[in-house]
Amino acid sequence: RHQMSHDSGKRFECENCVKVFTDPSNLQRHIRSQHVGARAHACPRAHVCPDCGKTFATSSGLKQHKHIHSTVKPFICEVCH
């Protein structure tokens, strides 16, 4: 997924901040949740990252997120390594 951020294909930029997305639906979800104040869904976010406090609706979302805090990096980006 990270490699797609370096792809010269279509990029969908948020007009309100510096975020860029490779998928238009992800941009729309970002705008709704970050800039309009409306949540993408009403599920409670009971799973909290102990490192940064970010919350997730599912334990799998938290598990995937926790990799960004890890010093173990199993994949190396050929562009920005």
HTML snippet that shows the backbone in 3Dmol.js (N, CA, C, O; Angstrom):
<script src="https://3Dmol.org/build/3Dmol-min.js"></script>
<div id="view" style="width:600px;height:400px;position:relative"></div>
<script>
const pdb = `
ATOM      1  N   ARG A   1       0.829  -1.195   0.000  1.00  0.00           N
ATOM      2  CA  ARG A   1       0.000   0.000   0.000  1.00  0.00           C
ATOM      3  C   ARG A   1       0.872   1.257   0.000  1.00  0.00           C
ATOM      4  O   ARG A   1       0.566   2.221  -0.701  1.00  0.00           O
ATOM      5  N   HIS A   2       1.945   1.254   0.773  1.00  0.00           N
ATOM      6  CA  HIS A   2       2.824   2.427   0.815  1.00  0.00           C
ATOM      7  C   HIS A   2       3.404   2.730  -0.562  1.00  0.00           C
ATOM      8  O   HIS A   2       3.515   3.895  -0.944  1.00  0.00           O
ATOM      9  N   GLN A   3       3.773   1.695  -1.307  1.00  0.00           N
ATOM     10  CA  GLN A   3       4.391   1.887  -2.618  1.00  0.00           C
ATOM     11  C   GLN A   3       3.476   2.703  -3.529  1.00  0.00           C
ATOM     12  O   GLN A   3       3.958   3.465  -4.368  1.00  0.00           O
ATOM     13  N   MET A   4       2.148   2.547  -3.369  1.00  0.00           N
ATOM     14  CA  MET A   4       1.198   3.298  -4.191  1.00  0.00           C
ATOM     15  C   MET A   4       1.335   4.800  -3.980  1.00  0.00           C
ATOM     16  O   MET A   4       0.976   5.582  -4.860  1.00  0.00           O
ATOM     17  N   SER A   5       1.847   5.213  -2.826  1.00  0.00           N
ATOM     18  CA  SER A   5       1.998   6.649  -2.576  1.00  0.00           C
ATOM     19  C   SER A   5       3.084   7.264  -3.448  1.00  0.00           C
ATOM     20  O   SER A   5       3.127   8.483  -3.618  1.00  0.00           O
ATOM     21  N   HIS A   6       3.958   6.433  -4.000  1.00  0.00           N
ATOM     22  CA  HIS A   6       5.013   6.922  -4.883  1.00  0.00           C
ATOM     23  C   HIS A   6       4.652   6.749  -6.351  1.00  0.00           C
ATOM     24  O   HIS A   6       5.371   7.220  -7.231  1.00  0.00           O
ATOM     25  N   ASP A   7       3.552   6.081  -6.612  1.00  0.00           N
ATOM     26  CA  ASP A   7       3.119   5.825  -7.978  1.00  0.00           C
ATOM     27  C   ASP A   7       2.712   7.141  -8.634  1.00  0.00           C
ATOM     28  O   ASP A   7       2.148   8.023  -7.987  1.00  0.00           O
ATOM     29  N   SER A   8       3.001   7.258  -9.906  1.00  0.00           N
ATOM     30  CA  SER A   8       2.655   8.494 -10.616  1.00  0.00           C
ATOM     31  C   SER A   8       1.208   8.477 -11.102  1.00  0.00           C
ATOM     32  O   SER A   8       0.801   9.351 -11.867  1.00  0.00           O
ATOM     33  N   GLY A   9       0.440   7.502 -10.669  1.00  0.00           N
ATOM     34  CA  GLY A   9      -0.961   7.408 -11.059  1.00  0.00           C
ATOM     35  C   GLY A   9      -1.795   8.497 -10.419  1.00  0.00           C
ATOM     36  O   GLY A   9      -1.265   9.494  -9.929  1.00  0.00           O
ATOM     37  N   LYS A  10      -3.102   8.301 -10.425  1.00  0.00           N
ATOM     38  CA  LYS A  10      -4.011   9.306  -9.874  1.00  0.00           C
ATOM     39  C   LYS A  10      -3.780   9.499  -8.388  1.00  0.00           C
ATOM     40  O   LYS A  10      -3.607   8.540  -7.637  1.00  0.00           O
ATOM     41  N   ARG A  11      -3.782  10.748  -7.985  1.00  0.00           N
ATOM     42  CA  ARG A  11      -3.644  11.098  -6.580  1.00  0.00           C
ATOM     43  C   ARG A  11      -4.778  12.052  -6.236  1.00  0.00           C
ATOM     44  O   ARG A  11      -5.077  12.973  -6.996  1.00  0.00           O
ATOM     45  N   PHE A  12      -5.393  11.832  -5.113  1.00  0.00           N
ATOM     46  CA  PHE A  12      -6.534  12.628  -4.689  1.00  0.00           C
ATOM     47  C   PHE A  12      -6.115  13.433  -3.466  1.00  0.00           C
ATOM     48  O   PHE A  12      -5.916  12.879  -2.385  1.00  0.00           O
ATOM     49  N   GLU A  13      -5.984  14.748  -3.646  1.00  0.00           N
ATOM     50  CA  GLU A  13      -5.469  15.619  -2.601  1.00  0.00           C
ATOM     51  C   GLU A  13      -6.592  16.304  -1.841  1.00  0.00           C
ATOM     52  O   GLU A  13      -7.577  16.750  -2.429  1.00  0.00           O
ATOM     53  N   CYS A  14      -6.430  16.381  -0.534  1.00  0.00           N
ATOM     54  CA  CYS A  14      -7.372  17.097   0.311  1.00  0.00           C
ATOM     55  C   CYS A  14      -7.107  18.591   0.158  1.00  0.00           C
ATOM     56  O   CYS A  14      -5.966  19.036   0.279  1.00  0.00           O
ATOM     57  N   GLU A  15      -8.143  19.357  -0.105  1.00  0.00           N
ATOM     58  CA  GLU A  15      -7.998  20.803  -0.277  1.00  0.00           C
ATOM     59  C   GLU A  15      -7.820  21.528   1.053  1.00  0.00           C
ATOM     60  O   GLU A  15      -7.462  22.706   1.076  1.00  0.00           O
ATOM     61  N   ASN A  16      -8.070  20.826   2.165  1.00  0.00           N
ATOM     62  CA  ASN A  16      -7.999  21.450   3.483  1.00  0.00           C
ATOM     63  C   ASN A  16      -6.681  21.224   4.212  1.00  0.00           C
ATOM     64  O   ASN A  16      -6.355  21.950   5.151  1.00  0.00           O
ATOM     65  N   CYS A  17      -5.925  20.223   3.785  1.00  0.00           N
ATOM     66  CA  CYS A  17      -4.654  19.925   4.445  1.00  0.00           C
ATOM     67  C   CYS A  17      -3.710  19.272   3.434  1.00  0.00           C
ATOM     68  O   CYS A  17      -3.998  19.266   2.237  1.00  0.00           O
ATOM     69  N   VAL A  18      -2.625  18.741   3.886  1.00  0.00           N
ATOM     70  CA  VAL A  18      -1.610  18.209   2.972  1.00  0.00           C
ATOM     71  C   VAL A  18      -1.785  16.730   2.644  1.00  0.00           C
ATOM     72  O   VAL A  18      -0.942  16.168   1.945  1.00  0.00           O
ATOM     73  N   LYS A  19      -2.837  16.082   3.115  1.00  0.00           N
ATOM     74  CA  LYS A  19      -3.014  14.647   2.900  1.00  0.00           C
ATOM     75  C   LYS A  19      -3.319  14.341   1.440  1.00  0.00           C
ATOM     76  O   LYS A  19      -4.045  15.075   0.770  1.00  0.00           O
ATOM     77  N   VAL A  20      -2.744  13.233   0.961  1.00  0.00           N
ATOM     78  CA  VAL A  20      -2.956  12.763  -0.404  1.00  0.00           C
ATOM     79  C   VAL A  20      -3.378  11.304  -0.337  1.00  0.00           C
ATOM     80  O   VAL A  20      -2.831  10.527   0.446  1.00  0.00           O
ATOM     81  N   PHE A  21      -4.352  10.935  -1.160  1.00  0.00           N
ATOM     82  CA  PHE A  21      -4.880   9.576  -1.164  1.00  0.00           C
ATOM     83  C   PHE A  21      -4.830   9.000  -2.564  1.00  0.00           C
ATOM     84  O   PHE A  21      -4.906   9.734  -3.549  1.00  0.00           O
ATOM     85  N   THR A  22      -4.703   7.683  -2.651  1.00  0.00           N
ATOM     86  CA  THR A  22      -4.684   7.009  -3.949  1.00  0.00           C
ATOM     87  C   THR A  22      -6.073   6.548  -4.347  1.00  0.00           C
ATOM     88  O   THR A  22      -6.283   6.100  -5.474  1.00  0.00           O
ATOM     89  N   ASP A  23      -7.012   6.652  -3.437  1.00  0.00           N
ATOM     90  CA  ASP A  23      -8.375   6.197  -3.688  1.00  0.00           C
ATOM     91  C   ASP A  23      -9.347   7.323  -3.327  1.00  0.00           C
ATOM     92  O   ASP A  23      -9.240   7.890  -2.240  1.00  0.00           O
ATOM     93  N   PRO A  24     -10.285   7.658  -4.203  1.00  0.00           N
ATOM     94  CA  PRO A  24     -11.196   8.776  -3.916  1.00  0.00           C
ATOM     95  C   PRO A  24     -12.097   8.531  -2.711  1.00  0.00           C
ATOM     96  O   PRO A  24     -12.470   9.480  -2.021  1.00  0.00           O
ATOM     97  N   SER A  25     -12.454   7.276  -2.447  1.00  0.00           N
ATOM     98  CA  SER A  25     -13.318   7.007  -1.294  1.00  0.00           C
ATOM     99  C   SER A  25     -12.571   7.264   0.015  1.00  0.00           C
ATOM    100  O   SER A  25     -13.176   7.689   1.000  1.00  0.00           O
ATOM    101  N   ASN A  26     -11.275   7.012   0.031  1.00  0.00           N
ATOM    102  CA  ASN A  26     -10.485   7.316   1.230  1.00  0.00           C
ATOM    103  C   ASN A  26     -10.394   8.821   1.456  1.00  0.00           C
ATOM    104  O   ASN A  26     -10.412   9.277   2.599  1.00  0.00           O
ATOM    105  N   LEU A  27     -10.295   9.589   0.386  1.00  0.00           N
ATOM    106  CA  LEU A  27     -10.297  11.047   0.510  1.00  0.00           C
ATOM    107  C   LEU A  27     -11.625  11.524   1.079  1.00  0.00           C
ATOM    108  O   LEU A  27     -11.643  12.363   1.979  1.00  0.00           O
ATOM    109  N   GLN A  28     -12.730  11.006   0.572  1.00  0.00           N
ATOM    110  CA  GLN A  28     -14.046  11.424   1.053  1.00  0.00           C
ATOM    111  C   GLN A  28     -14.229  11.083   2.530  1.00  0.00           C
ATOM    112  O   GLN A  28     -14.749  11.895   3.294  1.00  0.00           O
ATOM    113  N   ARG A  29     -13.800   9.880   2.935  1.00  0.00           N
ATOM    114  CA  ARG A  29     -13.901   9.480   4.341  1.00  0.00           C
ATOM    115  C   ARG A  29     -13.044  10.409   5.208  1.00  0.00           C
ATOM    116  O   ARG A  29     -13.465  10.802   6.296  1.00  0.00           O
ATOM    117  N   HIS A  30     -11.854  10.759   4.734  1.00  0.00           N
ATOM    118  CA  HIS A  30     -10.972  11.683   5.451  1.00  0.00           C
ATOM    119  C   HIS A  30     -11.645  13.041   5.638  1.00  0.00           C
ATOM    120  O   HIS A  30     -11.636  13.592   6.738  1.00  0.00           O
ATOM    121  N   ILE A  31     -12.224  13.576   4.575  1.00  0.00           N
ATOM    122  CA  ILE A  31     -12.873  14.891   4.653  1.00  0.00           C
ATOM    123  C   ILE A  31     -14.030  14.862   5.643  1.00  0.00           C
ATOM    124  O   ILE A  31     -14.170  15.765   6.467  1.00  0.00           O
ATOM    125  N   ARG A  32     -14.862  13.817   5.562  1.00  0.00           N
ATOM    126  CA  ARG A  32     -16.001  13.707   6.481  1.00  0.00           C
ATOM    127  C   ARG A  32     -15.554  13.609   7.932  1.00  0.00           C
ATOM    128  O   ARG A  32     -16.155  14.228   8.809  1.00  0.00           O
ATOM    129  N   SER A  33     -14.509  12.841   8.190  1.00  0.00           N
ATOM    130  CA  SER A  33     -14.113  12.610   9.580  1.00  0.00           C
ATOM    131  C   SER A  33     -13.204  13.701  10.139  1.00  0.00           C
ATOM    132  O   SER A  33     -13.220  13.949  11.345  1.00  0.00           O
ATOM    133  N   GLN A  34     -12.416  14.357   9.295  1.00  0.00           N
ATOM    134  CA  GLN A  34     -11.441  15.324   9.789  1.00  0.00           C
ATOM    135  C   GLN A  34     -11.833  16.782   9.607  1.00  0.00           C
ATOM    136  O   GLN A  34     -11.406  17.636  10.385  1.00  0.00           O
ATOM    137  N   HIS A  35     -12.633  17.081   8.601  1.00  0.00           N
ATOM    138  CA  HIS A  35     -12.896  18.484   8.285  1.00  0.00           C
ATOM    139  C   HIS A  35     -14.361  18.897   8.401  1.00  0.00           C
ATOM    140  O   HIS A  35     -14.654  20.086   8.524  1.00  0.00           O
ATOM    141  N   VAL A  36     -15.267  17.956   8.365  1.00  0.00           N
ATOM    142  CA  VAL A  36     -16.679  18.307   8.441  1.00  0.00           C
ATOM    143  C   VAL A  36     -17.213  18.060   9.842  1.00  0.00           C
ATOM    144  O   VAL A  36     -18.218  18.646  10.243  1.00  0.00           O
ATOM    145  N   GLY A  37     -16.544  17.199  10.578  1.00  0.00           N
ATOM    146  CA  GLY A  37     -16.986  16.902  11.930  1.00  0.00           C
ATOM    147  C   GLY A  37     -17.898  15.698  12.005  1.00  0.00           C
ATOM    148  O   GLY A  37     -18.199  15.213  13.096  1.00  0.00           O
ATOM    149  N   ALA A  38     -18.339  15.213  10.863  1.00  0.00           N
ATOM    150  CA  ALA A  38     -19.187  14.024  10.850  1.00  0.00           C
ATOM    151  C   ALA A  38     -18.302  12.789  10.861  1.00  0.00           C
ATOM    152  O   ALA A  38     -17.298  12.738  10.151  1.00  0.00           O
ATOM    153  N   ARG A  39     -18.657  11.821  11.638  1.00  0.00           N
ATOM    154  CA  ARG A  39     -17.900  10.576  11.684  1.00  0.00           C
ATOM    155  C   ARG A  39     -18.309   9.699  10.519  1.00  0.00           C
ATOM    156  O   ARG A  39     -19.451   9.757  10.063  1.00  0.00           O
ATOM    157  N   ALA A  40     -17.391   8.895  10.043  1.00  0.00           N
ATOM    158  CA  ALA A  40     -17.671   7.984   8.935  1.00  0.00           C
ATOM    159  C   ALA A  40     -18.702   6.942   9.343  1.00  0.00           C
ATOM    160  O   ALA A  40     -19.451   6.457   8.495  1.00  0.00           O
ATOM    161  N   HIS A  41     -18.755   6.592  10.612  1.00  0.00           N
ATOM    162  CA  HIS A  41     -19.748   5.657  11.137  1.00  0.00           C
ATOM    163  C   HIS A  41     -19.901   5.919  12.624  1.00  0.00           C
ATOM    164  O   HIS A  41     -19.101   6.638  13.222  1.00  0.00           O
ATOM    165  N   ALA A  42     -20.921   5.338  13.213  1.00  0.00           N
ATOM    166  CA  ALA A  42     -21.227   5.648  14.602  1.00  0.00           C
ATOM    167  C   ALA A  42     -20.683   4.623  15.593  1.00  0.00           C
ATOM    168  O   ALA A  42     -21.032   4.674  16.773  1.00  0.00           O
ATOM    169  N   CYS A  43     -19.843   3.701  15.149  1.00  0.00           N
ATOM    170  CA  CYS A  43     -19.299   2.688  16.049  1.00  0.00           C
ATOM    171  C   CYS A  43     -18.422   3.350  17.110  1.00  0.00           C
ATOM    172  O   CYS A  43     -17.652   4.262  16.808  1.00  0.00           O
ATOM    173  N   PRO A  44     -18.542   2.888  18.343  1.00  0.00           N
ATOM    174  CA  PRO A  44     -17.656   3.439  19.371  1.00  0.00           C
ATOM    175  C   PRO A  44     -16.214   3.021  19.100  1.00  0.00           C
ATOM    176  O   PRO A  44     -15.956   1.926  18.600  1.00  0.00           O
ATOM    177  N   ARG A  45     -15.305   3.885  19.429  1.00  0.00           N
ATOM    178  CA  ARG A  45     -13.888   3.594  19.189  1.00  0.00           C
ATOM    179  C   ARG A  45     -13.251   3.227  20.526  1.00  0.00           C
ATOM    180  O   ARG A  45     -12.669   4.065  21.215  1.00  0.00           O
ATOM    181  N   ALA A  46     -13.379   1.952  20.869  1.00  0.00           N
ATOM    182  CA  ALA A  46     -12.953   1.481  22.181  1.00  0.00           C
ATOM    183  C   ALA A  46     -11.512   0.994  22.222  1.00  0.00           C
ATOM    184  O   ALA A  46     -11.000   0.691  23.300  1.00  0.00           O
ATOM    185  N   HIS A  47     -10.853   0.911  21.084  1.00  0.00           N
ATOM    186  CA  HIS A  47      -9.492   0.386  21.029  1.00  0.00           C
ATOM    187  C   HIS A  47      -8.521   1.560  20.895  1.00  0.00           C
ATOM    188  O   HIS A  47      -8.471   2.222  19.858  1.00  0.00           O
ATOM    189  N   VAL A  48      -7.759   1.806  21.944  1.00  0.00           N
ATOM    190  CA  VAL A  48      -6.885   2.978  22.014  1.00  0.00           C
ATOM    191  C   VAL A  48      -5.423   2.549  21.912  1.00  0.00           C
ATOM    192  O   VAL A  48      -4.995   1.617  22.593  1.00  0.00           O
ATOM    193  N   CYS A  49      -4.671   3.225  21.069  1.00  0.00           N
ATOM    194  CA  CYS A  49      -3.239   2.959  20.937  1.00  0.00           C
ATOM    195  C   CYS A  49      -2.536   3.474  22.196  1.00  0.00           C
ATOM    196  O   CYS A  49      -2.669   4.648  22.542  1.00  0.00           O
ATOM    197  N   PRO A  50      -1.794   2.607  22.879  1.00  0.00           N
ATOM    198  CA  PRO A  50      -1.110   3.051  24.098  1.00  0.00           C
ATOM    199  C   PRO A  50       0.067   3.992  23.824  1.00  0.00           C
ATOM    200  O   PRO A  50       0.546   4.669  24.734  1.00  0.00           O
ATOM    201  N   ASP A  51       0.529   4.035  22.577  1.00  0.00           N
ATOM    202  CA  ASP A  51       1.674   4.881  22.241  1.00  0.00           C
ATOM    203  C   ASP A  51       1.289   6.309  21.878  1.00  0.00           C
ATOM    204  O   ASP A  51       1.977   7.254  22.265  1.00  0.00           O
ATOM    205  N   CYS A  52       0.182   6.474  21.128  1.00  0.00           N
ATOM    206  CA  CYS A  52      -0.161   7.824  20.665  1.00  0.00           C
ATOM    207  C   CYS A  52      -1.584   8.257  21.010  1.00  0.00           C
ATOM    208  O   CYS A  52      -1.928   9.427  20.836  1.00  0.00           O
ATOM    209  N   GLY A  53      -2.413   7.339  21.493  1.00  0.00           N
ATOM    210  CA  GLY A  53      -3.770   7.695  21.880  1.00  0.00           C
ATOM    211  C   GLY A  53      -4.796   7.643  20.767  1.00  0.00           C
ATOM    212  O   GLY A  53      -5.977   7.885  21.015  1.00  0.00           O
ATOM    213  N   LYS A  54      -4.379   7.333  19.540  1.00  0.00           N
ATOM    214  CA  LYS A  54      -5.325   7.239  18.432  1.00  0.00           C
ATOM    215  C   LYS A  54      -6.298   6.102  18.714  1.00  0.00           C
ATOM    216  O   LYS A  54      -5.905   5.062  19.244  1.00  0.00           O
ATOM    217  N   THR A  55      -7.570   6.298  18.361  1.00  0.00           N
ATOM    218  CA  THR A  55      -8.586   5.294  18.661  1.00  0.00           C
ATOM    219  C   THR A  55      -9.071   4.589  17.405  1.00  0.00           C
ATOM    220  O   THR A  55      -9.037   5.139  16.304  1.00  0.00           O
ATOM    221  N   PHE A  56      -9.523   3.354  17.601  1.00  0.00           N
ATOM    222  CA  PHE A  56      -9.981   2.520  16.497  1.00  0.00           C
ATOM    223  C   PHE A  56     -11.252   1.793  16.898  1.00  0.00           C
ATOM    224  O   PHE A  56     -11.447   1.460  18.067  1.00  0.00           O
ATOM    225  N   ALA A  57     -12.112   1.552  15.922  1.00  0.00           N
ATOM    226  CA  ALA A  57     -13.369   0.851  16.170  1.00  0.00           C
ATOM    227  C   ALA A  57     -13.148  -0.646  16.325  1.00  0.00           C
ATOM    228  O   ALA A  57     -13.959  -1.330  16.950  1.00  0.00           O
ATOM    229  N   THR A  58     -12.062  -1.163  15.764  1.00  0.00           N
ATOM    230  CA  THR A  58     -11.807  -2.602  15.825  1.00  0.00           C
ATOM    231  C   THR A  58     -10.407  -2.878  16.368  1.00  0.00           C
ATOM    232  O   THR A  58      -9.500  -2.053  16.259  1.00  0.00           O
ATOM    233  N   SER A  59     -10.265  -4.055  16.950  1.00  0.00           N
ATOM    234  CA  SER A  59      -8.943  -4.449  17.444  1.00  0.00           C
ATOM    235  C   SER A  59      -7.982  -4.682  16.285  1.00  0.00           C
ATOM    236  O   SER A  59      -6.778  -4.461  16.418  1.00  0.00           O
ATOM    237  N   SER A  60      -8.514  -5.128  15.143  1.00  0.00           N
ATOM    238  CA  SER A  60      -7.642  -5.348  13.984  1.00  0.00           C
ATOM    239  C   SER A  60      -7.107  -4.020  13.448  1.00  0.00           C
ATOM    240  O   SER A  60      -5.970  -3.957  12.979  1.00  0.00           O
ATOM    241  N   GLY A  61      -7.905  -2.972  13.512  1.00  0.00           N
ATOM    242  CA  GLY A  61      -7.439  -1.650  13.098  1.00  0.00           C
ATOM    243  C   GLY A  61      -6.309  -1.163  13.993  1.00  0.00           C
ATOM    244  O   GLY A  61      -5.320  -0.606  13.516  1.00  0.00           O
ATOM    245  N   LEU A  62      -6.466  -1.379  15.293  1.00  0.00           N
ATOM    246  CA  LEU A  62      -5.411  -1.006  16.239  1.00  0.00           C
ATOM    247  C   LEU A  62      -4.156  -1.834  15.993  1.00  0.00           C
ATOM    248  O   LEU A  62      -3.045  -1.303  16.009  1.00  0.00           O
ATOM    249  N   LYS A  63      -4.330  -3.130  15.766  1.00  0.00           N
ATOM    250  CA  LYS A  63      -3.180  -4.012  15.528  1.00  0.00           C
ATOM    251  C   LYS A  63      -2.398  -3.562  14.294  1.00  0.00           C
ATOM    252  O   LYS A  63      -1.168  -3.523  14.318  1.00  0.00           O
ATOM    253  N   GLN A  64      -3.104  -3.226  13.225  1.00  0.00           N
ATOM    254  CA  GLN A  64      -2.443  -2.763  12.003  1.00  0.00           C
ATOM    255  C   GLN A  64      -1.721  -1.436  12.255  1.00  0.00           C
ATOM    256  O   GLN A  64      -0.598  -1.243  11.790  1.00  0.00           O
ATOM    257  N   HIS A  65      -2.356  -0.533  12.980  1.00  0.00           N
ATOM    258  CA  HIS A  65      -1.777   0.775  13.279  1.00  0.00           C
ATOM    259  C   HIS A  65      -0.502   0.667  14.108  1.00  0.00           C
ATOM    260  O   HIS A  65       0.447   1.419  13.884  1.00  0.00           O
ATOM    261  N   LYS A  66      -0.471  -0.261  15.065  1.00  0.00           N
ATOM    262  CA  LYS A  66       0.658  -0.365  15.990  1.00  0.00           C
ATOM    263  C   LYS A  66       1.980  -0.628  15.280  1.00  0.00           C
ATOM    264  O   LYS A  66       3.042  -0.396  15.857  1.00  0.00           O
ATOM    265  N   HIS A  67       1.935  -1.105  14.046  1.00  0.00           N
ATOM    266  CA  HIS A  67       3.163  -1.345  13.291  1.00  0.00           C
ATOM    267  C   HIS A  67       3.936  -0.046  13.031  1.00  0.00           C
ATOM    268  O   HIS A  67       5.157  -0.083  12.879  1.00  0.00           O
ATOM    269  N   ILE A  68       3.251   1.093  12.978  1.00  0.00           N
ATOM    270  CA  ILE A  68       3.971   2.345  12.705  1.00  0.00           C
ATOM    271  C   ILE A  68       4.874   2.747  13.866  1.00  0.00           C
ATOM    272  O   ILE A  68       5.825   3.506  13.682  1.00  0.00           O
ATOM    273  N   HIS A  69       4.580   2.239  15.059  1.00  0.00           N
ATOM    274  CA  HIS A  69       5.390   2.560  16.228  1.00  0.00           C
ATOM    275  C   HIS A  69       6.542   1.572  16.420  1.00  0.00           C
ATOM    276  O   HIS A  69       7.427   1.808  17.243  1.00  0.00           O
ATOM    277  N   SER A  70       6.538   0.491  15.681  1.00  0.00           N
ATOM    278  CA  SER A  70       7.540  -0.561  15.834  1.00  0.00           C
ATOM    279  C   SER A  70       8.862  -0.165  15.183  1.00  0.00           C
ATOM    280  O   SER A  70       8.884   0.530  14.166  1.00  0.00           O
ATOM    281  N   THR A  71       9.947  -0.609  15.775  1.00  0.00           N
ATOM    282  CA  THR A  71      11.259  -0.384  15.167  1.00  0.00           C
ATOM    283  C   THR A  71      11.570  -1.451  14.127  1.00  0.00           C
ATOM    284  O   THR A  71      12.512  -1.305  13.349  1.00  0.00           O
ATOM    285  N   VAL A  72      10.783  -2.522  14.110  1.00  0.00           N
ATOM    286  CA  VAL A  72      10.961  -3.588  13.127  1.00  0.00           C
ATOM    287  C   VAL A  72      10.269  -3.164  11.841  1.00  0.00           C
ATOM    288  O   VAL A  72       9.056  -2.952  11.827  1.00  0.00           O
ATOM    289  N   LYS A  73      11.016  -3.043  10.783  1.00  0.00           N
ATOM    290  CA  LYS A  73      10.478  -2.637   9.487  1.00  0.00           C
ATOM    291  C   LYS A  73      10.776  -3.744   8.475  1.00  0.00           C
ATOM    292  O   LYS A  73      11.848  -3.746   7.871  1.00  0.00           O
ATOM    293  N   PRO A  74       9.841  -4.692   8.278  1.00  0.00           N
ATOM    294  CA  PRO A  74      10.109  -5.841   7.411  1.00  0.00           C
ATOM    295  C   PRO A  74      10.170  -5.504   5.923  1.00  0.00           C
ATOM    296  O   PRO A  74      10.709  -6.282   5.136  1.00  0.00           O
ATOM    297  N   PHE A  75       9.630  -4.369   5.537  1.00  0.00           N
ATOM    298  CA  PHE A  75       9.623  -3.989   4.129  1.00  0.00           C
ATOM    299  C   PHE A  75      10.376  -2.674   3.958  1.00  0.00           C
ATOM    300  O   PHE A  75      10.230  -1.758   4.766  1.00  0.00           O
ATOM    301  N   ILE A  76      11.168  -2.590   2.917  1.00  0.00           N
ATOM    302  CA  ILE A  76      11.931  -1.374   2.644  1.00  0.00           C
ATOM    303  C   ILE A  76      11.388  -0.725   1.377  1.00  0.00           C
ATOM    304  O   ILE A  76      11.285  -1.372   0.335  1.00  0.00           O
ATOM    305  N   CYS A  77      11.045   0.546   1.470  1.00  0.00           N
ATOM    306  CA  CYS A  77      10.558   1.285   0.309  1.00  0.00           C
ATOM    307  C   CYS A  77      11.749   1.599  -0.592  1.00  0.00           C
ATOM    308  O   CYS A  77      12.747   2.158  -0.137  1.00  0.00           O
ATOM    309  N   GLU A  78      11.642   1.244  -1.851  1.00  0.00           N
ATOM    310  CA  GLU A  78      12.724   1.483  -2.810  1.00  0.00           C
ATOM    311  C   GLU A  78      12.867   2.969  -3.157  1.00  0.00           C
ATOM    312  O   GLU A  78      13.909   3.383  -3.665  1.00  0.00           O
ATOM    313  N   VAL A  79      11.839   3.769  -2.893  1.00  0.00           N
ATOM    314  CA  VAL A  79      11.859   5.185  -3.253  1.00  0.00           C
ATOM    315  C   VAL A  79      12.393   6.052  -2.111  1.00  0.00           C
ATOM    316  O   VAL A  79      13.282   6.877  -2.322  1.00  0.00           O
ATOM    317  N   CYS A  80      11.858   5.870  -0.916  1.00  0.00           N
ATOM    318  CA  CYS A  80      12.217   6.796   0.165  1.00  0.00           C
ATOM    319  C   CYS A  80      13.057   6.174   1.272  1.00  0.00           C
ATOM    320  O   CYS A  80      13.375   6.862   2.242  1.00  0.00           O
ATOM    321  N   HIS A  81      13.426   4.916   1.168  1.00  0.00           N
ATOM    322  CA  HIS A  81      14.192   4.205   2.199  1.00  0.00           C
ATOM    323  C   HIS A  81      15.125   5.149   2.895  1.00  0.00           C
ATOM    324  O   HIS A  81      15.858   4.741   3.797  1.00  0.00           O
TER     325      HIS A  81
END
`;
const viewer = $3Dmol.createViewer("view");
viewer.addModel(pdb, "pdb");
viewer.setStyle({}, {cartoon: {color: "spectrum"}});
viewer.zoomTo();
viewer.render();
</script>
